[in-house]
């Protein structure tokens, strides 16, 4: 039977929808996220499960809702096909490219009428939420659960006539645990304080942060100075610009380090926005983040937050960082101050729930040092 190109694209898109079966949920709970297992060493996943850290700060991972009943699946299919059949061929091709590359490729915005909500069951969904629900997070319920990426045309627009519905131009928001559970606390560690001296060098005053890449206790390559508001940090990505870790010369022959390197993939996106600095996990594996501004202001220890693939977290808040310095607190000032530093580990976690107690034991990690002037 002859099929038009548009109908073929619609069928391919439906086949590329986000899975929601029980197998994926079990896999993600073990630390692999959508990209598969391998989120921890033997025993790491079990320790995280016992502590309750398997959910991290992102309790709403895609796939947790399980496969929808047959009737609901048929309704979702009919609604999705009805929406997709209204798109032009070029729009379908761009959407398919975004979905099949899982956001790794740079794809254009999919601009559709902002008021074209769709009804699914008893609920009405804006088109961006509906397509995110179909292609990324089946358990997504409301637009307040997602955050638009800064490179999208609809970013920062309150009431546009057209809104971008590309599901990979949005990220899922992390929900921070409150109050912080005692199991995930560990004492502050201060790593290489002399690296902050780069902020005082002449000719570098325009940057808002510098990034250092580490493999275990060894820094690899030079400090990367960031002037642009958004930076992609990845291992081997043909498309786009940014900090390519795969181009750095490393002498580390550890099999574990090499294994984790291969899983960095699309890595993360670091973005300076009005309310602070956001980190978006573009990879297929969890990342782990420690930041003073994510923690309780009265705490002497810091939380390590697990961020699943496709999720964003506000990793740094300038206003909160300045208030946390508390210059009149003599006891506080006797300790090394790491308030303008964020540490990010790829794939492997650290702290009391893992075999590694300190980030300097993690195979591949980043230190992001913010300019406090």
N, C-alpha and C positions, 0 to 999 in steps of 0.2 A: 504494500500500500504506500502510495506516494505521500511524503510528509514535507511540509515547508521547513525552511531553515529555522524560522521562529519557533515552530512547534518542537523541533529537535532540541533547541536551546532550552525551552521550558522543561522538557523531560529530563535533560541533563541536570538542570538546576534542582529539580525535585529529588533526583537520585543523590545529589550532593548535600542534602539537608543534614542537619546535625543529628547524630544518633542519640538515643536517650535510653538505651537498654541498661539492664542491671549490671552487665559485664563492665561497661564503662565506668559506672559508679564505683564498683569495687576497685577497678584499676586506678581511678583518680584518687580514691581514699588512701591507696598505698603510696601516693606521692608522685605518680606519673602524669597526672592531668590528662588532657586530651591526647597528648603526644605519646603515651605509653608508659611503661614501667621505668624503673631506674632512678626514681627520685631520691633514693638513699642507699646506703650500704646495707648489707645483711644485718638486720636488727634495728636499723634506723626507723623503718616504717612501723615496726611493732612498737617501738618506744614512743613514737609520735601518736600511735593509736591509743596506747595506755594513758598517755598524758592528756589526750584530747586535742593534740596539736595538729592532727590530720586535717582539720578544717581551717586552721590558720585564721586569717582575718577575712576569708572569702567563703562564707558558709553556703553561698548560692552557686556553686559550680555548675556548669552546664551538664545536663545528663542526670542530675540527682532526682528528677521527677519521675524517671522510669518511662518506658514506652507507653504512649497513650492508648486507651482502649480503641478497638476497631472502629467504632462509630465516630469517636473524636478524631482519629487519624484520617478517616474519610472526609470529615468536615474540613480539617486543616488542609488536606490536599486540594479539595475543591476551591477553597478560599485562596490558597497560594496560586493555583493555576489561573484563577480569575484575575488576580493582581498582576501576575507576570505577563499574561496575554495582552495587557494594556500597554506594555512597554514596547519601545521600538527595538529593532534588531540590534542596533549599536549599543543600546542600554542593556539588553540581555547579555551581549558579549562581554561588556565591562563587568557586569554583576557576576557572571560565571567565572571570569578571570579572577576576581576578588575572592570568590568562594573557594575555587579549586586551589588557589595559592595560599589560602588561609591568611590572607592579609599581607603576605610577604611581598607581593608585587604592588607597585604603585598604580592604583586604579582611580579613575575619575569619579567625581560625585555622581550619584544617581538622584537627580532633582525631580521630585514629584510634588503635586499639590499638598500643602500642609494640612488641609482640612479633610483629606480623604481617609478617614478612619474606617476600620473594618471590624465587623462583629464576628467573634468566635465564641460559640456557646453563649454564656450570659455576659460576656465581657466585650468591651470595645477597645481596640488597640490602634494607636497611631501607626502609620505604615512603617516608620523606622523600627518601632518596637516589634511589630509583627515579623518583619524580615529578620531581625536579630533573633527572635524566638524560633523561626524556622531554620536558620542557617548557623546559629551559634549557641544559643542558650534556651533549650526547650522549657526551662522552668521560669523564664523571665515573665514578670507580671506587670511592671509599671515603668514609665520613662524615668522615674527618679532613681532607678537601679542602674542606669547607664550614664556614661559621660562621653560627650563628643570630643574627638581628638582635634587638636589645634590646627592641623593641616586641612581640615574639612571646610568647605565653603559656608556651611551653616553654623560654624563655631562662633559663639558669641552673639548670634542673632536671636532676639527674643520672640518676635512674631513675624516670621517671613512668610511670603505667599508660597514659595517653594522651599521644601526641606529635603536635605540629603537623606536617602534611605539605603545607602551602601552600608551593610552591616559591619564591615571592617573599617568604617570611619567612626565607630563608637567602641567604647570599652566598658567592661562591667566594673562597677564600683565596689571596692573592698568595704566591708563592714567591720570596723574595729571592735574588738572585744572590750567590754566595759562592765565591771571593773576588771583590770588585768588579772588573769589567773596566776597563782604563785608558781605553777610548774614551769612557765616559760621565761622566768626571770633569771638573769645571770649578771654578775658584776661587770661594770664598765671596764673595757680594756682599751688602752691608748696605744695606737700603733704609729710608729715613725712620726713623732710630732714635728721633726725638722722639715718634712715635706710641705708644711703650711708656709714656709719661707718663700715659696714661689709667688705668693700673693704680694710680696713686698718688692719684687723685682721691677725695675722701670721698664716701660713699654708693654706691660701686661695689664694695665688698669682697666681696659675695656671688657675684659672677660668677667663672667658672672660665676664661673666655677672652673675647677680643673679636675680631671679624672685620672686616677692611677689604676692600672690593671696589675693584679697580683696572681701568682700561682704559688699557693701555700705561703711560705714566708719570704718569697722573692718577688720583687717588683719587676715586671717585664716591660721593656720599652720606656719611652719618655712620658712625662706628664702631658696630658692632652688638655689644652686650653680651649674653653668654650666661649665663643662670642655670640653665636646665633641662638635664638630663643628655644630651638628644638634640636636635639642631637640623637641620632640613632647609634647605638653601640651594638655591634654584631660580630659574628665570627667570620662568615664568608657569605656575603650578600651582593650579587652582581648589580642589583638595582639600588639607586639612591646614594646619598653621601653620608659620611659620618666617621665614626671611630671603628675601624676594622681591626679586630683583635687578631685575626688570622694573618695579618701582614707583619706582626711583631715577631722578632727573633727570640725564641725561647729555647733554652738548653735543657728544660725539664723533660726527662725521659720516662717519668712515672706513667704506668698504664692507666691509673685512675685519672690523672690530669688529662691525658690524651682522650680518654673516654668522655670526660665532662666537656672538654673543648668541642668535641663532635656534636654535643647536644645544645650548645649555646645557640646555634642557628641564627634566627632573626634577632635574637637578643632582646634588648629593651629600648624604649624611647624615653629620653629624659627631656622634660619640657618645663621652662620657666613661664609661669602664668601669673595672673594678677594676684591670686590668693596664695601662691607658693610654688613649689617645684613638685611636679607629678612624675611618677614612674609608671610606664605602661609595659606590661610583660608581653612582648611580641613572640616569644619562643613557644615551644611545645612542652616545656617542663616548668616546674615551679621555680621561683626565685625567692630569696630570703633577704629581708631588709631590717636594718637596725638604725633608728634615728631618735635623737633626743626629743624631737618635737612630736613624735608619735606616742610618747609615753606620758605617764602621770607627772605633772609638774613638780610634785613633792618627792619624787622617787630618786634614789641614789643608784638604781639599777635600770637597765633598759630591756625592753621587749624585743624579741626577734619575730618579725611578722612574715608569714608564709603567703606569697602572692601567686595565685594560679594563672595559667595561660589565659590571655584575653582580659585580665583584670588590671585596673589602675588603682594607685594609692597615692595620696598626697604625702610624699616622703619628707618634705621639709616645709616649714612655715617660718618665714623670716620674722614676723612679729612675735611669734612665740619664742623663737630662738633668742631674740634680744631680751625678752622678759626673763628667760631662764638663766641668764648670766648672773643676775642678782649680785651686783658688785659689792653690796654692803654685807654680804654673808661671808664672814671671815673663814669659817670652816669650809664652806663650799669652794672658796677661791684657792684653798690649799690643794685641791685635786686638779688633775689635768682636765681641761675643758674640751669636750668633743662635740659641743652643741652645733657647730657649723660643719660637721662631717657626717656623711651617710655612708654606711657600708652595705654592699649588695653582693650576695653569693649566688652563683648559678648552680641550680640542680640540688646541691647539697646544703643541708641546714647545719646550724651549730647551736650550742646551748645545752641545757640540762636534758632535753628530750632526744639528743643525738649523741653519737659517739664522739663528735668533735665538740669540745667545750669552747673553743675560741675560733674566730673567723680565720686566723692565720693558719689553721689546720685545714681549711677548705681548699679544694683543688683550684678553683677559678673564681676570683672575686674582684670587686671594684671598690675603690675608695673615692668618694665624691666630696671635694673640699670646696665650700662656698665662699665667695668673696664677701666679707662682712663689712665692706666699706660702701 
